[in-house]
Amino acid sequence: MPTLNNETTHMRYIDFFSTARMGRMRLTALLVFSTAVACNTDKILQVTDPDVARPDALVGAAALPTLRAGAVGNFGVAYNGGASDVEQVHLSGLVSDEFINTETFPTRIEIDQRAMTLSNTSLVGTFFDLTRARASSELALNTYKDFAKTASDSTGLPEVLALNGLTYILFAENYCGAVPVSFQAPDGSFTFGGPESTNTLLDSAVSKFNQALAIPGGVPGAPLTATFKNLASVGKGRALLDKGDYPGAAAAVAGAARRLSAQVGALDSTRCLSRCRAVSDPGRDAPRGARATPDAPRQWGDGHRYGHGGGR
């Protein structure tokens, strides 16, 4: 049977726990109120992402290395990346039978059979990625033009010019003319270009390569390094070859390295490292199945077959 002392002790326990709960609730409410008063709720939702270059960081000479990296990366994605269903290497390999289709995907079968239709969705990303590569290199070129005042500021300018020229070559080679070249203004508005003929695209490419080759070089620290000079020379020769100017093409590459290999490393939108190579291959007409050696240029078709549009 409970006594007075037991009842008093029981009530004290109830009062203690009730007071503790109320204290925690008051403390929580006070913290929420203090946070709401002291902090900007908009700022609470903002995060710092060091992997993304904000628009305000892409202005001035300090932005040139970032813009150059973007131009190189976007070209690498368009040439041999994984952002689109079919990129340049895959596309040209399937069309030319350097690759052979070994799957059931209908749009890639069309490419392999050279029977592409207007509704072929695999080719949409190819055009968009190449357009993005052209646009990003031209954004970098415009920034170089406005803010590069010294030789150190111009580091990489010949490379960006050469990559921009290569995008025009690929447009000219991929499509039967009538390729629109549009531009985006800093305010986000677009100027849509009219259809350009194959020769106009190739003339634009030659102009870019000439600009690259006109940049000072030949001395340490000069923007036009031997690698960039070779890249621009070979690009110019290819554009002139496409135009049917065979003597001009031969003259353009006369001073270039005979075995040229230019590598572009790029992270595409899936964060997958891709590498592309432009190879000046004097042994291109070697028989099928010829294998590359460390001292010999790569031959077209190395005797292997891969499961996804692989080479043969």
Secondary structure, 3 states (H helix, E strand, C coil): CCCHHHHHHHHHHHHHHHHHHHHHHHHHHHHHHHHHHHCCHHHHCCCCCCCCCCHHHCCCHHHHHHHHHHHHHHHHHHHHCCCCCCCHHHHHHHHHCCECCCCCCHHHHHHHCCCCCCCCHHHHHHHHHHHHHHHHHHHHHHHHHHHCCCCCCCCCHHHHHHHHHHHHHHHHHHCCCCEECCEECCCCCEECCCEECHHHHHHHHHHHHHHHHCCCECCCCCCECHHHHHHHHHHHHHHHHHHCCHHHHHHHCCCCCCCCEEEEEEECCCCCEEEEEEECCCCCCCCCCCCCCCCCCCCCCCCCCCCCCCEC
